[in-house]
Amino acid sequence: MKIDLRYNLQHIGDIFVDVVQKTADTAIQCSSSIFLTYDINTLSQKRKRVLRDIGERVTQLIKEESTDLMQCSKLSELVSQLNGIEEKLEAHENERSNMVNPFRTKKTA
C-alpha cells in the first residue's frame, strides 16, 4: 500500500486518537488481568485455609471416635464453603484464560 502523506496529514487527529485508544484499551486489559490474578491467588489462599480447617475438624472427630462425620454441622459448613470457593476460583481462571494477551497476538494487514 502506498503511503499518502497528504492523507496522513489531513487525518493526523484521527490517527492519534486511534493510537491513544488502542493504548488505553491495552492498559485496561492488562490491569484487568492483574486483578484477576490477584483474586485467583486470594481464593487459592482461602481454599488452603478451608482445607486445613476441614482436616483439623476431621482429626478432632476421629479423636472423639465419632462414627458419622457427615453429621457434624461445622464440617458440612466448611465443605460448602470449599465448594463455593472452588466455583469462584474456576470462574476466575476461565475468565483469565479467555482473555487475549495483546502483546502476544500477531496482527495481520
N, C-alpha and C positions, 0 to 999 in steps of 0.2 A: 504494500500500500504506500502510495506517495505521501510524503509529509507536506502538508499545506500550511505554510507559515501564516498566511493571511487568515485562514480559518482558525488556527490556534490563537492568534492574537484577538480575533473577534469574540472567541468563546473562552477566553482565559478565566473569566469568573466562574463559568460552569465547570470547567476542568478543575479549578481549585476547590470548589465546593464538593465535587465528586471525590477528590483525593482526601479531603478532610473527613467526609462522611465515611469513607472506607476505613480510615484510621480510627475513627471513633467506634465504628462497629467492631473492629478487631479488638480494641481495648475493652469494650463492654463484654465481648465473648470471652476474652482471657480472664477478666475478673469473675465472670460467672463460673468459669471452670475452677478457679481458685476457691471460690466459696463452696462449690460442690465438693471439692477435695477435702476442705476443712470439715464440712458436715459429715462426710464419709468417715474421716478419722475420728471425729467425736462419737459417732454412732458405734464405731468399732470398739472404742474405749468403753462405752456404756455396755455393749454386748459382753465384753470380757468381765466387767464388774458383775453383771447379772449371772453369767455362767459361774463365776466364783461363788456368788451367794447361793445359787442352786446347789453347787457341790457341798458347801458348808451345811446347808439345810438337810440334804440327803445324809450326810455323815452324822449329823445330830440325830436324825430319825433312826438311823441304823444303831447308833449307840443306845438309844432309848428302846431298842428292839420293837419298833413299830412294824406291824405286818403289812399294812397297806399305805404306801407312800402317797398315793393319789388322794387320800382323804385329808391331807394337810392343806388347809386353805392358803397358807403362806407360800407353799411350794407351787400350788396352782396359780397363784397371782404372779410369782416370779416367771413361770413358764409362759403365761400370757404376755407379760412384759417383753420377754425374749422374742416371742413371735412378732409382736408389734415392731420391735427394733429391727428385726431381720427383714420385715416387709419394707420399712422405710429405707434401710440400707440397700436393698435390691433396687428399689425405685431410683434412688440417687445414683447408683452405679450404672443403671440403664440409661439414665438421662445424660450422665457424663460420657458414656461410651457412644451415644448418638450425636454428641457434639462434634463438629468438624473443626480440626485444628487448622487455622488459616495459614500457619507457617509451613505446613506440610502438603498442602494441596497444590497440585500443578494446574496452572491456568493455561488454557489453550486460546489461540487467537480467534 
